[in-house]
């Protein structure tokens, strides 16, 4: 820049003094002052850019220095490289291009200077731009790539800003940054129709989030040394078989989201500090070696599993959701649900719905759920079950519980002392369909046992129309909800459905509850009277049952 200003001064003198004797010394002094001022501004600008870049390098050095992941030799090498770059920026201005690389002229100037460092951002919008920066080592701003086929920057070691790769539609395109070790911002690869592989085999640090999203033909993802990233999202890429997917050793400070991943490999995760969200996953094994899921656990549309391997997880900091999850044929459900029986604490709501299990044995060592009144426990439609054994050490639940399952046997929530709203619909397993009567065919029995320790509930709704054995709530004393007209009663019970009338006989041998339903022995509204509503289904219509009649049926055969 200084040379350009000097040439301008010479040109001015040549044009204005040729053949002229007039005194222009005052104008010359003014022009020289303007040039000196511009010169000073350029120096100040370059100095500011230099200082900013040195500050970004210092941030990267600090972040890498804080890592503890057993990669001491590799980290020492990266820090040494950053120190070399720091010295180059501070002491070798010939290696530094001050400004941005955006236009063709910018790239030509970078090549002419033979620089290796850019203080500003780099925007690659033509394939030719890639060859122009083949020797690029450090980018002080963002690196944006929107063109290219084999996108390789063999000497790039660090990007102080973010990396964005977008709109690469060339068939069989690939991304390779073999020496890139650190990114000070985000790493985004998104909406690329042609990219088949992403490789950054030396990358250790991404200070912000990594997003690999909507890459239609992506088959290989390789970040073998990635030690830390703020958040990680891999989603909506090709559902064809991946040949490489490796974040095993990566620590994620926040959330992890995996969506749309398929392949014959184990989907392994390193340590993470937020939520785990997985959906549309088709892999045989999902593995995590950590001791805690810090946030929510969400799994939906996950098929063909042979195992969920979380051997050390004992608590979650948030909710647990499993929707439409199924094992590969012949694989025991314990391989999918076994990890839940190692849990002792859950930080929020639990929802298992629309899964395909045959034996639901889960959460049987959970003692505490740190949920609120708005957090429910839901088990709805999880297959044709031989048995359902769940939550048999849970002592209290602040939210509500809803169970609507088909199972031969239930034995559930036997340590639970109380809850708010409880709705339980134990149903028989459907075995087929009768084309003559247009009716479903059912297994012969459903045994409903559970809630052996429950003493109080706000509202209890029971559908016992398909139950053949009922042995539950033996010590229940208080059902506190009061209402009218069958809408908000404390106890609502469907006793029989005429489809099963000759097959079901139920008893509820709890004299305390029966007395409070009938308001006997001086029991008043204030000290525990139960507002109950009973009904049957006859010819698909609801028929109300008087409390006295219902109590008589429920108490038949009971002994004091």
MIVEXDO-583621 format. One record per residue (C-alpha): residue number from 0; x, y, z. Coordinates in pm, 1 decimal. Layout:
! MIVEXDO-583621
n; X; Y; Z
NUM; X; Y; Z
...
! end
This chain:
! MIVEXDO-583621
n; X; Y; Z
0; 0.0; 0.0; 0.0
1; 285.9; 239.4; 84.2
2; 442.7; 177.2; -259.1
3; 113.2; 267.4; -427.6
4; 98.5; 597.1; -241.9
5; 459.8; 680.1; -343.1
6; 378.9; 610.0; -710.0
7; 84.0; 849.3; -683.7
8; 312.6; 1122.7; -554.8
9; 562.4; 1074.1; -840.3
10; 281.0; 1077.8; -1096.5
11; 143.2; 1400.1; -951.1
12; 481.8; 1568.7; -971.3
13; 539.4; 1453.4; -1327.5
14; 206.2; 1587.1; -1448.1
15; 216.7; 1917.8; -1270.8
16; 578.1; 2028.3; -1300.2
17; 666.9; 1936.5; -1656.9
18; 757.1; 2264.2; -1836.7
19; 629.9; 2475.9; -1547.1
20; 823.5; 2725.7; -1331.7
21; 543.8; 2822.5; -1094.8
22; 601.8; 2751.3; -722.0
23; 384.5; 2454.1; -610.7
24; 570.7; 2383.1; -287.6
25; 260.7; 2444.5; -74.2
26; 50.4; 2198.8; -277.7
27; 327.9; 1943.2; -260.3
28; 341.0; 1973.3; 115.5
29; -37.4; 1925.5; 138.3
30; -26.5; 1621.3; -85.4
31; 261.5; 1473.7; 111.5
32; 65.4; 1526.1; 433.2
33; -238.4; 1349.7; 286.5
34; -21.2; 1061.3; 175.9
35; 142.1; 1043.4; 518.1
36; -202.4; 1043.2; 680.2
37; -318.7; 760.4; 452.4
38; 4.2; 577.6; 520.2
39; -57.7; 606.5; 893.3
40; -415.7; 483.2; 854.3
41; -296.1; 179.8; 659.0
42; -38.6; 107.1; 926.6
43; -301.0; 143.0; 1197.6
44; -542.4; -83.6; 1006.5
45; -278.6; -349.4; 955.0
46; -177.0; -323.2; 1318.9
47; -539.8; -362.4; 1431.4
48; -584.6; -664.8; 1207.0
49; -260.0; -808.4; 1336.0
50; -367.7; -757.4; 1698.6
51; -708.8; -912.0; 1634.0
52; -551.3; -1215.3; 1471.0
53; -302.1; -1256.0; 1755.7
54; -591.0; -1239.5; 2002.0
55; -776.9; -1513.7; 1811.2
56; -463.5; -1729.9; 1809.4
57; -434.4; -1677.2; 2185.8
58; -793.6; -1796.5; 2230.5
59; -721.0; -2113.9; 2034.8
60; -402.8; -2171.9; 2234.7
61; -594.0; -2132.9; 2560.2
62; -872.3; -2370.1; 2451.3
63; -627.8; -2638.2; 2337.3
64; -411.8; -2597.1; 2647.6
65; -720.6; -2669.8; 2862.4
66; -791.5; -3002.8; 2694.8
67; -741.5; -3320.7; 2895.8
68; -798.4; -3619.0; 2674.3
69; -480.6; -3827.4; 2669.2
70; -351.0; -3664.5; 2347.9
71; -55.5; -3481.9; 2506.2
72; 183.9; -3530.6; 2214.9
73; -69.0; -3419.8; 1954.8
74; -174.6; -3117.2; 2158.6
75; 186.3; -3014.5; 2214.6
76; 245.7; -3028.2; 1838.0
77; -64.1; -2814.7; 1770.7
78; 42.1; -2557.0; 2029.8
79; 390.0; -2546.7; 1874.1
80; 235.6; -2484.2; 1531.1
81; 17.4; -2205.2; 1670.4
82; 322.9; -2048.7; 1834.2
83; 498.2; -2053.7; 1498.0
84; 197.0; -1886.2; 1336.7
85; 187.5; -1632.8; 1619.0
86; 551.3; -1542.7; 1553.8
87; 485.6; -1517.1; 1181.0
88; 195.1; -1278.4; 1232.5
89; 392.9; -1067.2; 1479.3
90; 727.2; -1052.2; 1300.9
91; 694.4; -1143.8; 933.3
92; 461.6; -907.3; 750.7
93; 560.0; -1061.1; 417.2
94; 380.1; -1381.9; 517.5
95; 61.1; -1194.1; 603.2
96; -210.5; -1077.5; 363.3
97; -402.9; -798.9; 534.1
98; -770.2; -803.2; 445.9
99; -1020.1; -1045.0; 290.7
100; -999.7; -1284.7; -2.9
101; -1328.3; -1243.5; -190.3
102; -1274.9; -1118.1; -546.3
103; -1053.1; -1261.7; -817.5
104; -825.5; -961.5; -767.6
105; -790.4; -1044.9; -398.8
106; -681.7; -1399.8; -474.3
107; -436.5; -1278.6; -740.9
108; -284.1; -1033.3; -492.2
109; -251.1; -1313.7; -234.4
110; -66.1; -1530.2; -487.8
111; 156.5; -1240.2; -592.6
112; 258.0; -1167.9; -234.5
113; 326.8; -1537.6; -170.4
114; 155.4; -1504.5; 167.3
115; 41.5; -1796.3; 385.1
116; -175.7; -1606.9; 634.1
117; -494.3; -1405.5; 577.6
118; -610.9; -1168.9; 851.4
119; -971.6; -1150.3; 728.5
120; -1223.5; -1387.9; 577.4
121; -1183.3; -1614.2; 276.6
122; -1475.7; -1677.2; 38.6
123; -1415.7; -1945.2; -222.8
124; -1677.7; -1910.4; -494.9
125; -1476.7; -2057.2; -786.9
126; -1272.9; -2372.8; -822.6
127; -975.4; -2155.3; -928.4
128; -975.8; -1993.8; -586.7
129; -879.9; -2324.3; -425.8
130; -556.9; -2353.2; -622.8
131; -474.2; -1990.7; -540.8
132; -472.7; -2064.8; -166.9
133; -300.0; -2402.7; -176.5
134; -31.9; -2267.0; 57.1
135; -276.7; -2105.0; 300.3
136; -195.5; -2190.9; 661.6
137; -408.1; -1957.9; 876.0
138; -738.3; -1776.1; 822.0
139; -810.0; -1493.6; 1064.1
140; -1182.1; -1471.0; 985.7
141; -1438.0; -1711.3; 841.4
142; -1366.2; -1963.3; 566.7
143; -1659.8; -1997.3; 325.5
144; -1656.2; -2251.8; 42.5
145; -1934.7; -2263.1; -215.8
146; -1753.3; -2414.8; -515.3
147; -1514.7; -2694.9; -596.7
148; -1491.0; -3064.2; -667.9
149; -1206.0; -3208.4; -465.2
150; -1195.5; -2944.4; -195.8
151; -853.1; -2988.0; -42.1
152; -650.9; -2732.9; 150.7
153; -339.9; -2937.2; 228.9
154; -154.6; -2676.8; 435.5
155; -439.4; -2516.3; 629.0
156; -373.7; -2551.3; 1001.8
157; -613.8; -2313.2; 1170.9
158; -925.5; -2102.8; 1111.2
159; -979.5; -1837.7; 1376.8
160; -1340.4; -1783.9; 1269.1
161; -1593.1; -2035.6; 1136.8
162; -1591.5; -2281.3; 846.7
163; -1896.0; -2289.2; 616.3
164; -1925.3; -2532.8; 324.1
165; -2247.3; -2495.2; 129.6
166; -2394.6; -2551.2; -215.8
167; -2137.7; -2799.5; -350.4
168; -2338.1; -2986.1; -613.6
169; -2055.6; -3136.5; -820.9
170; -2086.1; -3516.0; -837.7
171; -1857.3; -3715.4; -606.4
172; -1710.6; -3405.7; -447.2
173; -1498.2; -3448.1; -137.3
174; -1369.5; -3231.8; 146.9
175; -1022.5; -3286.5; 285.8
176; -838.8; -3073.9; 541.1
177; -553.6; -3309.9; 637.0
178; -367.5; -3061.2; 860.3
179; -650.8; -2848.4; 998.4
180; -616.3; -2869.4; 1377.7
181; -834.6; -2593.1; 1521.8
182; -1143.5; -2387.4; 1437.3
183; -1225.6; -2091.1; 1658.3
184; -1592.2; -2072.8; 1562.5
185; -1840.3; -2309.1; 1398.5
186; -1789.4; -2587.9; 1145.3
187; -2093.5; -2613.8; 915.0
188; -2129.2; -2841.1; 613.7
189; -2484.4; -2811.1; 486.4
190; -2705.9; -2838.8; 177.4
191; -2447.2; -2998.5; -47.9
192; -2587.3; -3231.0; -314.2
193; -2254.3; -3366.8; -437.4
194; -2030.0; -3418.0; -135.2
195; -1960.9; -3784.1; -55.0
196; -1688.8; -3748.8; 209.6
197; -1572.3; -3511.9; 482.0
198; -1226.6; -3570.9; 628.9
199; -1036.0; -3361.4; 879.4
200; -808.6; -3622.3; 1030.7
201; -603.1; -3376.6; 1239.3
202; -887.8; -3159.3; 1368.5
203; -883.3; -3141.8; 1749.3
204; -1087.7; -2834.6; 1845.0
205; -1408.2; -2670.1; 1721.0
206; -1488.0; -2395.2; 1970.4
207; -1853.5; -2360.3; 1865.6
208; -2101.8; -2604.1; 1711.9
209; -2040.8; -2860.0; 1439.0
210; -2331.3; -2912.2; 1197.9
211; -2332.0; -3167.8; 915.2
212; -2677.8; -3136.9; 765.4
213; -2864.1; -3208.9; 443.6
214; -2578.9; -3356.8; 239.8
215; -2763.7; -3591.0; 4.1
216; -2480.5; -3827.9; -92.1
217; -2259.0; -3817.2; 213.0
218; -2108.7; -4161.5; 277.2
219; -1801.1; -4097.5; 490.5
220; -1745.9; -3872.3; 791.8
221; -1405.7; -3879.9; 959.2
222; -1288.6; -3661.3; 1247.4
223; -1067.7; -3918.4; 1418.1
224; -890.7; -3679.4; 1655.2
225; -1171.0; -3434.6; 1729.3
226; -1141.5; -3384.9; 2103.7
227; -1392.7; -3111.8; 2176.8
228; -1682.7; -2929.6; 2015.1
229; -1948.8; -2711.7; 2172.1
230; -2251.7; -2883.6; 2014.6
231; -2282.9; -3155.5; 1750.6
232; -2556.4; -3213.1; 1493.3
233; -2540.3; -3472.5; 1217.1
234; -2876.5; -3483.2; 1040.9
235; -3073.1; -3526.6; 720.3
236; -2784.5; -3667.8; 521.2
237; -2792.6; -3967.4; 288.5
238; -2975.8; -4270.6; 428.1
239; -2758.5; -4497.1; 216.6
240; -2504.3; -4695.6; 410.4
241; -2230.7; -4489.1; 568.2
242; -1889.4; -4644.4; 552.5
243; -1731.5; -4422.6; 815.6
244; -1873.5; -4230.9; 1109.6
245; -1646.7; -4158.1; 1402.6
246; -1702.6; -3924.8; 1696.6
247; -1606.0; -4185.0; 1956.0
248; -1351.7; -3970.2; 2134.5
249; -1519.7; -3634.3; 2097.0
250; -1632.8; -3441.5; 2403.1
251; -1940.6; -3229.4; 2330.4
252; -2001.3; -2950.5; 2579.4
253; -2370.3; -2923.7; 2497.7
254; -2628.6; -3112.2; 2291.4
255; -2581.4; -3401.9; 2050.5
256; -2831.2; -3458.1; 1769.1
257; -2812.6; -3753.2; 1530.8
258; -3082.4; -3784.1; 1265.7
259; -3096.2; -3990.6; 948.8
260; -2797.5; -4221.2; 996.5
261; -2772.8; -4572.9; 854.4
262; -2493.8; -4824.0; 833.8
263; -2348.4; -5149.3; 959.4
264; -2142.6; -4994.2; 1235.9
265; -2167.5; -4906.1; 1604.6
266; -2288.9; -4551.5; 1658.7
267; -2058.9; -4453.0; 1944.9
268; -2058.0; -4130.7; 2139.5
269; -1801.9; -3958.8; 2355.5
270; -1884.0; -3752.6; 2660.9
271; -2152.6; -3484.6; 2621.3
272; -2299.3; -3225.4; 2854.8
273; -2649.3; -3162.2; 2721.8
274; -2937.5; -3340.5; 2550.2
275; -2906.4; -3652.4; 2334.5
276; -3150.8; -3656.1; 2041.8
277; -3156.8; -3952.2; 1800.2
278; -3413.6; -4011.5; 1528.7
279; -3439.3; -4211.1; 1205.0
280; -3137.8; -4421.6; 1299.2
281; -3070.2; -4758.2; 1132.7
282; -2760.4; -4907.7; 1293.4
283; -2717.6; -5230.9; 1492.8
284; -2559.1; -5086.9; 1809.5
285; -2573.0; -4750.9; 1985.5
286; -2300.4; -4711.8; 2246.8
287; -2209.9; -4459.4; 2516.7
288; -1954.3; -4517.5; 2792.0
289; -2036.6; -4218.0; 3012.3
290; -2197.2; -4237.7; 3356.4
291; -2465.0; -3974.0; 3303.5
292; -2691.0; -3824.1; 3038.2
293; -2679.9; -3461.7; 3149.5
294; -2997.0; -3349.6; 2971.2
295; -3286.9; -3515.4; 2789.4
296; -3267.2; -3854.4; 2619.1
297; -3482.8; -3864.8; 2304.2
298; -3499.0; -4160.8; 2066.7
299; -3754.6; -4194.6; 1785.9
300; -3784.7; -4401.6; 1468.5
301; -3485.7; -4616.5; 1557.6
302; -3509.5; -4959.0; 1395.1
303; -3314.5; -5283.4; 1350.6
304; -3129.1; -5248.6; 1680.1
305; -2938.0; -5533.7; 1834.3
306; -2828.0; -5339.6; 2141.6
307; -2828.4; -5008.6; 2326.3
308; -2500.4; -5025.8; 2514.3
309; -2498.8; -4768.7; 2796.7
310; -2327.0; -4982.0; 3063.6
311; -2234.7; -4703.1; 3304.6
312; -2531.7; -4466.0; 3290.4
313; -2704.8; -4434.1; 3628.5
314; -2886.7; -4101.7; 3593.3
315; -3030.4; -3854.2; 3347.8
316; -3059.2; -3484.1; 3410.5
317; -3373.0; -3455.9; 3198.5
318; -3653.3; -3651.3; 3035.6
319; -3651.1; -3993.4; 2869.8
320; -3846.6; -4045.2; 2548.2
321; -3854.8; -4356.6; 2329.4
322; -4095.9; -4359.1; 2034.1
323; -4124.3; -4624.0; 1762.1
324; -3812.9; -4813.0; 1865.3
325; -3772.1; -5179.0; 1778.0
326; -3514.6; -5455.4; 1793.5
327; -3398.4; -5665.3; 1503.8
328; -3587.1; -5993.7; 1472.5
329; -3473.7; -6247.1; 1729.7
330; -3306.1; -5993.4; 1958.0
331; -3426.8; -5988.9; 2320.5
332; -3588.5; -5667.2; 2440.4
333; -3347.4; -5666.6; 2734.0
334; -3072.5; -5574.2; 2487.3
335; -3263.9; -5255.8; 2410.4
336; -3410.0; -5173.6; 2752.5
337; -3154.7; -5325.6; 2987.0
338; -2970.0; -4997.6; 3035.0
339; -3280.4; -4843.3; 3194.4
340; -3259.2; -5092.5; 3480.9
341; -2920.0; -4947.2; 3578.7
342; -3075.2; -4602.5; 3625.5
343; -3138.9; -4479.7; 3979.4
344; -3240.6; -4119.9; 3904.1
345; -3430.7; -3947.8; 3621.3
346; -3454.9; -3571.0; 3588.6
347; -3793.3; -3534.2; 3417.5
348; -4083.7; -3695.3; 3235.3
349; -4073.8; -4047.9; 3090.0
350; -4253.0; -4142.2; 2768.3
351; -4235.2; -4486.2; 2607.2
352; -4496.5; -4503.5; 2332.5
353; -4557.1; -4684.6; 2002.3
354; -4251.9; -4908.2; 2041.1
355; -4245.2; -5273.2; 1941.0
356; -4152.9; -5484.1; 2244.1
357; -4264.4; -5824.1; 2369.9
358; -4131.1; -5790.5; 2725.3
359; -4126.5; -5453.3; 2895.4
360; -3886.1; -5477.0; 3186.8
361; -3750.8; -5128.1; 3257.1
362; -3660.3; -4862.8; 3515.5
363; -3677.8; -5108.1; 3804.2
364; -3395.8; -4948.0; 4004.2
365; -3511.1; -4589.0; 3967.3
366; -3577.3; -4446.4; 4313.2
367; -3613.7; -4077.9; 4225.0
368; -3773.8; -3883.4; 3943.5
369; -3703.7; -3511.3; 3974.5
370; -4008.0; -3406.4; 3781.6
371; -4271.8; -3138.0; 3825.7
372; -4649.2; -3157.6; 3827.0
373; -4642.9; -3107.4; 3449.2
374; -4413.2; -3402.6; 3381.6
375; -4589.3; -3731.9; 3311.7
376; -4489.0; -4095.8; 3301.6
377; -4642.6; -4248.4; 2988.5
378; -4650.8; -4607.0; 2865.1
379; -4879.5; -4631.0; 2563.6
380; -4902.7; -4895.1; 2289.3
381; -4563.4; -5062.9; 2321.4
382; -4654.3; -5389.2; 2149.8
383; -4805.8; -5725.9; 2240.5
384; -4641.8; -5788.2; 2575.5
385; -4589.2; -6106.1; 2768.8
386; -4529.9; -5896.8; 3078.5
387; -4477.1; -5541.0; 3193.4
388; -4252.6; -5486.9; 3497.1
389; -4159.9; -5120.2; 3547.5
390; -4062.4; -4868.9; 3816.9
391; -4082.2; -5109.9; 4108.0
392; -3847.0; -4905.9; 4330.5
393; -3978.2; -4556.4; 4253.3
394; -4101.3; -4404.0; 4579.4
395; -4279.6; -4085.8; 4473.7
396; -4387.8; -3914.1; 4153.9
397; -4486.4; -3547.2; 4144.2
398; -4645.7; -3569.1; 3802.6
399; -4909.1; -3797.1; 3654.3
400; -4900.7; -4153.2; 3523.9
401; -5077.1; -4301.1; 3222.1
402; -5052.0; -4667.4; 3124.4
403; -5239.6; -4805.2; 2824.9
404; -5084.9; -5138.5; 2730.0
405; -5172.0; -5487.4; 2610.2
406; -4998.3; -5745.3; 2827.1
407; -5058.4; -6089.2; 2976.8
408; -4919.9; -5970.2; 3307.5
409; -4859.4; -5637.2; 3481.4
410; -4651.1; -5589.8; 3794.7
411; -4573.4; -5221.0; 3823.9
412; -4490.8; -4927.0; 4054.5
413; -4493.0; -5138.8; 4369.8
414; -4287.8; -4898.4; 4585.6
415; -4471.2; -4582.9; 4478.1
416; -4631.8; -4402.3; 4771.1
417; -4832.8; -4142.4; 4580.9
418; -4888.5; -3950.7; 4261.7
419; -5126.8; -3695.8; 4116.3
420; -5338.9; -3826.6; 3828.8
421; -5319.1; -4196.9; 3750.1
422; -5486.3; -4357.2; 3449.6
423; -5439.8; -4732.1; 3397.7
424; -5587.0; -4933.5; 3112.1
425; -5455.1; -5292.3; 3125.5
426; -5573.1; -5473.5; 2812.1
427; -5551.1; -5818.1; 2662.2
428; -5317.1; -5895.2; 2376.2
429; -5485.9; -5920.7; 2035.5
430; -5403.1; -6250.4; 1864.6
431; -5596.3; -6217.2; 1541.8
432; -5918.1; -6117.4; 1369.2
433; -6240.4; -6312.5; 1316.3
434; -6368.1; -6237.0; 964.1
435; -6709.4; -6379.8; 1046.9
436; -6783.7; -6155.3; 1341.3
437; -6549.9; -5876.0; 1242.0
438; -6414.2; -5884.6; 1595.8
439; -6061.5; -5903.2; 1727.3
440; -5943.6; -6222.7; 1893.4
441; -5769.6; -6199.0; 2230.9
442; -5553.8; -6395.9; 2467.8
443; -5747.9; -6545.2; 2755.6
444; -5601.5; -6361.0; 3052.4
445; -5465.7; -6029.7; 3169.9
446; -5339.4; -6013.1; 3526.6
447; -5309.5; -5661.0; 3666.1
448; -5088.9; -5628.7; 3972.8
449; -4911.4; -5328.8; 4113.5
450; -4909.8; -5011.8; 4323.8
451; -4863.8; -5221.6; 4635.4
452; -4742.0; -4929.3; 4848.4
453; -4957.4; -4641.7; 4719.7
454; -5151.3; -4461.6; 4992.1
455; -5276.7; -4151.5; 4813.7
456; -5358.7; -4027.2; 4465.9
457; -5535.4; -3715.4; 4341.6
458; -5743.5; -3890.6; 4075.7
459; -5757.0; -4256.1; 3975.3
460; -5902.6; -4375.9; 3643.1
461; -5918.1; -4751.2; 3585.4
462; -6039.0; -4952.4; 3288.2
463; -6072.2; -5308.6; 3418.7
464; -6301.5; -5433.7; 3144.3
465; -6046.0; -5681.8; 3004.2
466; -5880.0; -5784.7; 3330.6
467; -5911.0; -6137.4; 3467.0
468; -5707.1; -6083.8; 3784.9
469; -5683.7; -5753.7; 3970.7
470; -5448.2; -5726.7; 4267.4
471; -5351.2; -5364.1; 4314.0
472; -5378.6; -5066.5; 4549.7
473; -5416.8; -5277.1; 4866.5
474; -5322.6; -4993.7; 5104.8
475; -5462.8; -4695.2; 4916.0
476; -5638.6; -4460.4; 5157.8
477; -5693.0; -4121.6; 4993.2
478; -5832.0; -4025.4; 4651.6
479; -5862.7; -3651.3; 4690.2
480; -6021.9; -3522.1; 4367.6
481; -6387.9; -3412.8; 4401.1
482; -6624.0; -3343.3; 4110.0
483; -6965.1; -3393.1; 3956.6
484; -7137.9; -3543.4; 3653.6
485; -6870.0; -3796.7; 3581.2
486; -6617.1; -3540.2; 3467.3
487; -6379.1; -3482.1; 3754.6
488; -6453.1; -3760.7; 3998.9
489; -6174.9; -3884.3; 4219.6
490; -6228.7; -4247.0; 4114.7
491; -6355.5; -4338.4; 3768.5
492; -6381.2; -4709.5; 3687.4
493; -6494.1; -4900.2; 3380.0
494; -6586.1; -5235.3; 3533.8
495; -6706.9; -5448.7; 3243.6
496; -6741.7; -5455.0; 2869.4
497; -7000.6; -5703.6; 2744.2
498; -6747.2; -5833.5; 2489.3
499; -6563.5; -5981.8; 2788.5
500; -6850.6; -6012.6; 3036.7
501; -6835.0; -6389.8; 3078.3
502; -6458.5; -6390.8; 3108.4
503; -6375.4; -6120.6; 3361.9
504; -6413.0; -6130.0; 3739.3
505; -6247.1; -5856.4; 3938.7
506; -6210.6; -5790.1; 4308.9
507; -6069.0; -5496.6; 4496.5
508; -6023.8; -5601.9; 4853.7
509; -5958.6; -5264.5; 5012.8
510; -6218.8; -5203.3; 5281.5
511; -6092.8; -4848.1; 5350.0
512; -6160.3; -4742.7; 4992.6
513; -6494.4; -4926.3; 4978.8
514; -6613.7; -4759.4; 5299.7
515; -6513.3; -4414.6; 5178.7
516; -6694.3; -4470.4; 4849.1
517; -7011.5; -4550.7; 5045.5
518; -6947.1; -4278.9; 5303.7
519; -6985.1; -4533.4; 5584.3
520; -6896.1; -4514.0; 5951.2
521; -6914.8; -4136.5; 5973.1
522; -6662.0; -4069.9; 5699.0
523; -6718.1; -3710.7; 5591.2
524; -6620.1; -3509.7; 5286.9
525; -6343.9; -3336.4; 5478.5
526; -6173.4; -3644.5; 5615.6
527; -6156.3; -3855.1; 5304.7
528; -6491.4; -3927.2; 5139.0
529; -6423.1; -4056.9; 4785.9
530; -6619.1; -3919.4; 4492.5
531; -6652.1; -4228.8; 4270.9
532; -6813.4; -4303.4; 3937.8
533; -6861.4; -4655.3; 3794.9
534; -6989.5; -4771.6; 3458.1
535; -7007.8; -5067.9; 3219.6
536; -7003.0; -5088.9; 2840.1
537; -7307.1; -5268.4; 2699.2
538; -7362.6; -5288.5; 2324.8
539; -7094.7; -5022.0; 2280.3
540; -7279.4; -4778.1; 2509.2
541; -7194.0; -4651.1; 2856.1
542; -7421.2; -4770.0; 3139.0
543; -7385.2; -4608.1; 3481.5
544; -7347.5; -4835.2; 3785.7
545; -7460.2; -4728.3; 4131.7
546; -7183.9; -4706.6; 4391.2
547; -7353.4; -4962.4; 4615.3
548; -7373.7; -5216.1; 4333.7
549; -7014.3; -5154.2; 4229.1
550; -6884.6; -5195.6; 4583.6
551; -7078.5; -5518.3; 4620.7
552; -6921.4; -5659.8; 4304.9
553; -6570.4; -5543.9; 4390.2
554; -6590.2; -5677.7; 4746.1
555; -6738.1; -6016.2; 4658.8
556; -6524.5; -6294.4; 4802.9
557; -6304.8; -6058.5; 5006.0
558; -6236.4; -6144.1; 5369.3
559; -6151.0; -5901.9; 5647.5
! end
